[in-house]
Amino acid sequence: MSDPTVSAPSGGDLEAAKRLVEVHARLKSELGKVIVGQDRVVEQLLTCVFARGHCLLVGVPGLAKTLLISTLAKSLHLTFRRIQFTPDLMPADITGTEVIQEDRTTGERQFKFVPGPVFANVVLADEINRAPPKTQAALLEAMQEFQVTAGGKRYPITPPFFVLATQNPIEQEGTYPLPEAQLDRFMFNVRVDYPSADEELSIVQRTTGGETQSVEQILTAADILSVQEAVRKVPVSDAVTAYAVRLVRSTRHNQPEAPDFVKSWVRWGAGPRAAQYLILGAKARALVTGRTYVSTDDVKAVAHPVLRHRVLTNFQAEAEGITSDTVVDRLIETVPTHGSAHGAAQPAAARV
């Protein structure tokens, strides 16, 4: 008997899932020509792109964060711009500026808006924490509204539009921490770790020879938009949505449902946008694995990249060596799924 909390997939849903599984595999293959290992990072980055989100990659220098983003841009038939954030970067250097132009026939002068590098499909904000807050904030409107306001006029940014940013977590001199309001605009915060011994050996062997790899373009802008629309249409049961909301509400120390360890360690919890991103990320993850339904396991799988930059620990937690990832681990263990078996039920026809 099928579970009433799971919507039966239509033929169109199954076809969309099959196409996305194939596209996902091809994209990973193209990225694998240049990027060694980092499977978890690649999975989360692609999930974020398919869910129409912005992504922040955090890791020490030399872990191929910039290379990963630029290689992804090459595998997509999209416009790409790289912005190298520096302390002297001004907001207009990102969004664009108005210049005075003179009409040679009439002699009349008028302002003309010259678009900045943010007017692209894929924007690489490299070392985003090196620019001062005013410049960092220049991205806020673009990230949220897909537009830039200059001289009282609004200039739309053509979708698809992704801000993929990198950040160095250990270097503090000459850096400016991203404000919480801007961090909240990033759907995922992805931690990029050191490679394994075998992966590092392969990296050195690949990069010290004369051979270069060319990356094939897989998706066009229309393809990306179609994928994002398919992700939005994936059905989610009330039980799974309720679990995502419970998980987010449990991060807030002043809520009655917050566990004792949250009240002891957390200074500020996640907002409603976190629950929205948990569901969107879970939808994308389900679809790329060939399923047209979402389970609580999908929500758990995206919980760390969604919540780690939205759960702010207090001094006591820092003194005890507790990080936001530790808090998320404990929440996944303790927050009840309450009928997760219903949310994870699988109609026989739903598998690709």
VEXDREN-2710 file (C-alpha; in Angstrom, 1 decimal):
% VEXDREN-2710
k/r/px/py/pz
1/MET/0.0/0.0/0.0
2/SER/1.4/3.4/-0.9
3/ASP/2.0/6.0/1.8
4/PRO/-0.5/8.9/1.6
5/THR/2.1/11.4/2.7
6/VAL/4.1/10.8/-0.5
7/SER/2.8/12.2/-3.8
8/ALA/2.8/9.7/-6.6
9/PRO/5.3/10.7/-9.3
10/SER/4.0/11.5/-12.8
11/GLY/5.7/10.4/-16.0
12/GLY/7.1/13.9/-16.4
13/ASP/8.6/13.8/-13.0
14/LEU/10.4/10.5/-13.7
15/GLU/11.7/11.8/-17.0
16/ALA/13.0/14.9/-15.3
17/ALA/14.7/12.8/-12.6
18/LYS/16.3/10.5/-15.3
19/ARG/17.6/13.6/-17.2
20/LEU/19.0/15.2/-14.1
21/VAL/20.8/11.9/-13.0
22/GLU/22.5/11.8/-16.4
23/VAL/23.4/15.5/-16.3
24/HIS/24.7/15.3/-12.8
25/ALA/26.9/12.3/-13.7
26/ARG/28.3/14.2/-16.8
27/LEU/29.0/17.3/-14.8
28/LYS/30.9/15.3/-12.1
29/SER/32.8/13.6/-14.9
30/GLU/33.8/16.9/-16.4
31/LEU/34.8/18.4/-13.1
32/GLY/36.8/15.2/-12.3
33/LYS/39.1/16.0/-15.3
34/VAL/40.5/18.9/-13.4
35/ILE/39.5/18.4/-9.7
36/VAL/40.9/15.5/-7.8
37/GLY/38.7/14.1/-5.1
38/GLN/36.6/16.6/-3.1
39/ASP/33.5/14.5/-4.0
40/ARG/31.5/15.8/-1.0
41/VAL/32.3/19.4/-2.0
42/VAL/31.4/18.8/-5.7
43/GLU/28.1/17.2/-4.6
44/GLN/27.1/20.1/-2.4
45/LEU/28.1/22.7/-5.0
46/LEU/26.0/21.1/-7.7
47/THR/23.1/20.6/-5.3
48/CYS/23.2/24.3/-4.5
49/VAL/23.3/25.3/-8.2
50/PHE/20.4/23.0/-9.1
51/ALA/18.4/24.5/-6.1
52/ARG/19.0/28.0/-7.4
53/GLY/21.1/29.0/-4.4
54/HIS/24.4/30.9/-3.8
55/CYS/27.3/29.0/-2.3
56/LEU/30.2/30.0/0.0
57/LEU/33.3/27.7/-0.1
58/VAL/35.5/28.0/3.0
59/GLY/39.0/26.5/3.2
60/VAL/42.6/27.3/3.5
61/PRO/44.6/28.4/0.4
62/GLY/45.6/25.8/-2.2
63/LEU/42.6/23.5/-2.0
64/ALA/41.3/24.3/-5.5
65/LYS/38.3/26.3/-4.4
66/THR/38.7/28.9/-7.1
67/LEU/39.7/26.2/-9.7
68/LEU/36.5/24.2/-8.8
69/ILE/34.2/27.2/-9.4
70/SER/36.0/28.3/-12.6
71/THR/35.9/24.7/-13.9
72/LEU/32.2/24.4/-13.1
73/ALA/31.6/27.7/-15.1
74/LYS/33.5/26.2/-18.1
75/SER/31.2/23.1/-18.0
76/LEU/28.2/25.4/-18.2
77/HIS/27.4/27.5/-21.3
78/LEU/27.0/30.6/-19.1
79/THR/28.6/34.0/-18.8
80/PHE/31.3/34.0/-16.1
81/ARG/33.0/36.8/-14.2
82/ARG/35.6/36.6/-11.5
83/ILE/35.8/39.4/-8.9
84/GLN/39.0/39.4/-6.8
85/PHE/38.1/41.0/-3.5
86/THR/40.7/43.4/-2.1
87/PRO/40.6/46.0/0.7
88/ASP/40.4/48.9/-1.9
89/LEU/37.6/47.4/-3.9
90/MET/34.6/49.8/-4.1
91/PRO/30.9/48.9/-4.4
92/ALA/30.7/50.4/-7.9
93/ASP/33.5/48.1/-9.0
94/ILE/31.1/45.2/-8.5
95/THR/27.7/46.6/-9.4
96/GLY/28.6/49.1/-12.1
97/THR/28.5/52.9/-12.3
98/GLU/27.0/55.7/-14.2
99/VAL/29.1/57.7/-16.6
100/ILE/28.4/60.9/-18.5
101/GLN/28.1/60.5/-22.2
102/GLU/27.8/63.2/-24.8
103/ASP/25.6/62.8/-27.9
104/ARG/27.9/64.0/-30.7
105/THR/25.0/65.1/-32.9
106/THR/23.1/67.1/-30.4
107/GLY/25.8/67.9/-27.8
108/GLU/23.4/66.7/-25.1
109/ARG/25.0/65.0/-22.1
110/GLN/23.3/62.2/-20.2
111/PHE/24.1/59.5/-17.7
112/LYS/24.6/56.0/-18.9
113/PHE/24.9/53.0/-16.6
114/VAL/27.9/50.7/-17.3
115/PRO/27.2/47.3/-15.8
116/GLY/29.7/45.8/-13.4
117/PRO/31.0/42.2/-13.3
118/VAL/28.0/41.1/-11.2
119/PHE/25.9/41.1/-14.4
120/ALA/26.8/37.5/-15.3
121/ASN/25.3/34.1/-14.8
122/VAL/28.1/32.8/-12.6
123/VAL/30.0/35.3/-10.4
124/LEU/33.1/34.1/-8.6
125/ALA/33.6/36.3/-5.5
126/ASP/37.2/35.3/-4.7
127/GLU/38.3/35.8/-1.1
128/ILE/35.1/37.7/-0.3
129/ASN/36.2/38.4/3.3
130/ARG/39.1/40.7/2.0
131/ALA/36.8/43.6/1.0
132/PRO/35.3/46.0/3.6
133/PRO/31.6/45.5/4.7
134/LYS/30.3/48.3/2.4
135/THR/31.7/46.5/-0.7
136/GLN/30.6/43.1/0.6
137/ALA/27.1/44.5/1.0
138/ALA/27.0/45.6/-2.6
139/LEU/26.2/42.0/-3.5
140/LEU/23.2/41.8/-1.1
141/GLU/20.6/43.2/-3.5
142/ALA/21.9/41.2/-6.4
143/MET/21.9/38.0/-4.5
144/GLN/18.4/38.4/-3.1
145/GLU/16.5/40.4/-5.7
146/PHE/18.5/39.5/-8.9
147/GLN/18.8/43.2/-9.6
148/VAL/21.0/46.3/-9.0
149/THR/19.8/49.8/-8.2
150/ALA/21.8/52.7/-9.5
151/GLY/20.8/56.3/-9.9
152/GLY/17.2/55.5/-8.8
153/LYS/16.8/52.9/-11.6
154/ARG/16.6/49.1/-11.3
155/TYR/18.7/47.0/-13.6
156/PRO/17.7/43.3/-13.7
157/ILE/20.2/40.5/-13.7
158/THR/19.3/37.8/-16.3
159/PRO/18.8/34.4/-14.6
160/PRO/20.3/31.9/-14.0
161/PHE/22.5/33.8/-11.5
162/PHE/24.8/32.3/-8.9
163/VAL/27.3/34.0/-6.5
164/LEU/29.9/31.4/-5.7
165/ALA/32.3/32.8/-3.1
166/THR/35.5/31.6/-1.5
167/GLN/36.8/32.5/1.9
168/ASN/40.0/31.7/3.9
169/PRO/39.1/30.8/7.5
170/ILE/42.5/31.1/9.1
171/GLU/43.9/34.4/7.9
172/GLN/42.5/37.3/9.9
173/GLU/44.8/40.3/9.1
174/GLY/43.3/42.5/6.5
175/THR/40.0/40.6/6.4
176/TYR/36.5/41.6/7.3
177/PRO/34.1/38.9/8.5
178/LEU/30.9/38.7/6.4
179/PRO/27.9/40.2/8.3
180/GLU/25.2/37.7/9.3
181/ALA/22.7/39.3/7.0
182/GLN/24.9/38.5/4.0
183/LEU/25.9/35.0/5.3
184/ASP/22.2/34.2/5.4
185/ARG/21.9/34.9/1.7
186/PHE/24.2/32.0/1.0
187/MET/22.2/28.8/0.7
188/PHE/25.2/26.6/1.5
189/ASN/28.4/27.1/3.5
190/VAL/30.7/24.3/2.2
191/ARG/33.8/23.3/4.1
192/VAL/36.7/22.3/1.8
193/ASP/39.1/20.0/3.6
194/TYR/42.6/18.7/2.8
195/PRO/42.8/15.9/0.3
196/SER/43.7/12.4/1.2
197/ALA/47.2/11.1/0.7
198/ASP/46.3/9.3/-2.5
199/GLU/44.4/12.3/-3.8
200/GLU/47.3/14.6/-3.0
201/LEU/49.7/12.3/-4.9
202/SER/47.4/12.4/-7.9
203/ILE/47.1/16.2/-7.7
204/VAL/50.9/16.6/-7.8
205/GLN/51.3/14.2/-10.7
206/ARG/48.6/15.9/-12.7
207/THR/49.7/19.5/-12.2
208/THR/53.4/19.1/-12.6
209/GLY/53.3/17.6/-16.1
210/GLY/52.7/19.1/-19.5
211/GLU/49.2/17.6/-20.1
212/THR/46.2/19.9/-19.8
213/GLN/42.5/18.8/-19.7
214/SER/39.7/20.5/-21.7
215/VAL/36.3/20.7/-20.2
216/GLU/33.2/20.2/-22.3
217/GLN/30.2/22.4/-21.9
218/ILE/27.2/20.4/-20.7
219/LEU/24.3/22.7/-19.9
220/THR/23.0/26.0/-21.3
221/ALA/21.2/28.7/-19.4
222/ALA/17.8/27.3/-20.6
223/ASP/18.9/23.8/-19.3
224/ILE/19.8/25.2/-15.9
225/LEU/16.5/27.0/-15.6
226/SER/14.6/23.8/-16.6
227/VAL/16.5/21.8/-14.0
228/GLN/15.8/24.4/-11.3
229/GLU/12.1/24.3/-12.2
230/ALA/12.1/20.5/-12.0
231/VAL/13.6/20.7/-8.5
232/ARG/10.9/23.1/-7.3
233/LYS/8.2/20.7/-8.5
234/VAL/9.5/17.7/-6.5
235/PRO/6.7/16.9/-3.9
236/VAL/7.5/16.9/-0.2
237/SER/5.3/15.4/2.4
238/ASP/4.0/17.4/5.4
239/ALA/6.0/15.1/7.7
240/VAL/9.3/15.9/6.0
241/THR/8.6/19.6/6.0
242/ALA/7.6/19.5/9.6
243/TYR/10.9/17.8/10.4
244/ALA/12.9/20.5/8.6
245/VAL/11.0/23.2/10.6
246/ARG/11.5/21.4/13.9
247/LEU/15.3/21.1/13.1
248/VAL/15.5/24.8/12.5
249/ARG/13.4/25.9/15.5
250/SER/15.6/23.6/17.7
251/THR/18.6/25.8/17.0
252/ARG/17.1/28.8/18.8
253/HIS/18.1/28.9/22.4
254/ASN/15.0/30.9/23.5
255/GLN/12.5/28.4/22.1
256/PRO/10.9/25.8/24.3
257/GLU/11.8/23.0/21.9
258/ALA/15.5/23.8/22.1
259/PRO/17.6/21.1/23.7
260/ASP/19.6/21.9/26.8
261/PHE/22.9/21.8/24.8
262/VAL/21.5/24.5/22.4
263/LYS/20.6/26.7/25.4
264/SER/24.2/26.3/26.7
265/TRP/26.1/26.7/23.5
266/VAL/24.1/28.7/21.0
267/ARG/24.0/32.5/21.0
268/TRP/21.8/32.9/17.9
269/GLY/19.9/30.3/15.9
270/ALA/18.8/29.9/12.3
271/GLY/15.9/31.9/10.8
272/PRO/13.0/30.7/8.6
273/ARG/15.2/30.9/5.4
274/ALA/17.1/27.9/6.8
275/ALA/14.0/25.7/6.7
276/GLN/13.3/26.9/3.1
277/TYR/16.9/26.0/2.1
278/LEU/16.7/22.6/3.9
279/ILE/13.7/21.7/1.8
280/LEU/15.1/23.0/-1.5
281/GLY/18.4/21.3/-0.9
282/ALA/16.7/18.1/0.0
283/LYS/14.6/18.3/-3.2
284/ALA/17.7/18.8/-5.4
285/ARG/19.5/15.9/-3.6
286/ALA/16.5/13.6/-4.1
287/LEU/16.3/14.4/-7.8
288/VAL/20.0/13.9/-8.6
289/THR/19.8/10.5/-6.9
290/GLY/16.9/9.5/-9.2
291/ARG/14.0/9.9/-6.7
292/THR/10.9/12.0/-7.2
293/TYR/10.2/12.2/-3.5
294/VAL/12.0/13.7/-0.5
295/SER/12.9/11.9/2.8
296/THR/14.1/13.1/6.1
297/ASP/17.5/11.6/5.2
298/ASP/17.7/14.1/2.4
299/VAL/17.1/16.9/4.9
300/LYS/19.8/15.5/7.2
301/ALA/22.2/15.3/4.3
302/VAL/22.0/19.0/3.6
303/ALA/21.7/20.1/7.3
304/HIS/25.4/20.9/7.8
305/PRO/26.0/23.2/4.8
306/VAL/22.6/25.0/5.4
307/LEU/22.9/25.4/9.2
308/ARG/26.6/25.8/10.0
309/HIS/26.8/29.5/9.1
310/ARG/23.4/30.2/10.7
311/VAL/24.0/28.7/14.1
312/LEU/26.2/31.1/16.1
313/THR/27.9/29.7/19.1
314/ASN/28.6/31.6/22.4
315/PHE/31.7/32.0/24.4
316/GLN/31.1/28.9/26.5
317/ALA/30.9/26.8/23.4
318/GLU/34.1/28.3/22.0
319/ALA/35.9/27.7/25.4
320/GLU/34.8/24.0/25.2
321/GLY/35.9/23.6/21.6
322/ILE/32.3/23.3/20.4
323/THR/31.6/24.4/16.8
324/SER/28.4/24.9/14.9
325/ASP/29.0/21.6/13.2
326/THR/29.0/19.9/16.6
327/VAL/25.7/21.5/17.4
328/VAL/24.2/20.3/14.1
329/ASP/25.5/16.8/14.7
330/ARG/23.8/16.7/18.1
331/LEU/20.6/18.1/16.7
332/ILE/20.4/15.5/14.0
333/GLU/20.8/12.9/16.7
334/THR/18.3/14.3/19.1
335/VAL/15.5/16.0/17.1
336/PRO/12.8/13.4/16.5
337/THR/11.7/12.8/12.9
338/HIS/8.2/12.0/14.1
339/GLY/6.9/9.8/11.3
340/SER/10.1/9.9/9.2
341/ALA/9.1/6.5/7.9
342/HIS/6.1/8.1/6.2
343/GLY/8.3/10.9/4.8
344/ALA/10.7/8.3/3.5
345/ALA/8.2/5.9/2.0
346/GLN/9.0/5.0/-1.5
347/PRO/6.4/4.4/-4.2
348/ALA/7.6/1.5/-6.4
349/ALA/7.4/3.7/-9.5
350/ALA/9.4/6.5/-7.9
351/ARG/12.8/4.9/-8.4
352/VAL/14.7/5.7/-11.6
END
